[in-house]
Amino acid sequence: MPEIDALLTEMIKAGASDLHMVPKLPPMVRLRGDLAPTNHQPLTHERNQELFFEMMTPVQQRRLQTTLELDQAYEVAGLARFRCNYFYQMRGLSAVFRHIPTQIKSLDELGMPPGVHKIMEIKRGLVLVTGPTGSGKSTTLAAIIDHINRTSEQHIITIEDPLEFVHDNKMSLITQREIGTHAKSFADALRVASREDPNIILVGEMRDLETISLALTCAELGILVFGTLHTNSAAKTIDRIINAFPASQQNQIRSMLSESLKGVISQQLLKTADGKGRCAAVEILISSSAVGNLIRESKLSQVASVIQTGTAEGMQTMDQALQQLVDQRRITPEEAYWKAIDKSAFASQCSDSIFE
């Protein structure tokens, strides 16, 4: 058994989401959003290399030494799966291990608002789940895919780097491809995905122009495409996609996106008021003809207003979601304020004395 398994087991027992291993520091874990050191001795470059190489194949070892970084999925039998990212930095070889729960939680268990269930009724087009690193995007997407898998007969292709949640075939047929193992790149996997008779394609990360372009093309073909971006609002998500393209192509992309974009789920994780966990604040955009017109006419500053007035359709802004969590006493006003998009407006609406 690789020695790292003991540290990963300790991490899970502590309830941590991540394990950081950096030379000159002891192993550190992220508990409820904060980093905390463990009681182990400080690590060294040589010790990390010994621990990490024990987890890798010779091909992966060479790839890490050649490219200076590597993503890998790793499983401790009977415990959990982990997303591993290895990289070199000024102190030497380091890594971060993210816990991937074995059991996929439902949207209700994740506390997702009703608007997310409406998005699951979408049959074709592009749906984006966005948020900063560690905001639970993969967990939300896994819950959505699992719901579809349990309730309808579809062919679902997931393209991930690395492969995180493992889905068993239930009512649907699920094909899971890992970059580096089953395909050379997201673009290569997407380029052939439309020939594999999919109903749904999940793109683990839309990180470059070619991948974004191919995802839009698949959505135009009538496939339901789920993707992720590191943005914190629907308007910024749309802006990020458009600005990924050269200026000469942006009018065409606005037109494509106005037709293809069907929904955006933007989420952040916040500490709960009792300090014992974290909960998600979720902004939801469900596309409409009004949203399509704003995209075509490059009036993205008005998207938040459309969301704000679309609560009957299941939409909500990030600040509305934060206010609800404060009203429910699930998070503190201070925590909400620092995560709010429009801080001045949020502060003026909050009656708590901290904003006076």
ABEGO torsion letter per residue (X at the ends): XBAAAAAAAAAAAAGBABBBBBBGBBBBBBBGGBBBBBABBBBBAAAAAAAAAAABBAAAAAAAAAAGBBBBBBBBBGABBBBBBBBBBAAEBBBBBBBBBABBBBAAAAGBBAAAAAAAABABEBBBBBEBBGAGAAAAAAAAAAAAAAABBBBBBBBBOBBBBBBBBBABBBBBBBBGAABABAAAAAAAAAAAGBABBBBABBABAAAAAAAAAAAAAGBBBBBBBBBABAAAAAAAAAAABBAAAAAAAAAAAAAABABBBBBBBBBBAAGABBBBBBBBBBBBAAAAAAAAAGBAAAAAAAAAAAAAAGBBBAAAAAAAAAAAGABBAAAAAAABABAAAAAAABABAAAX
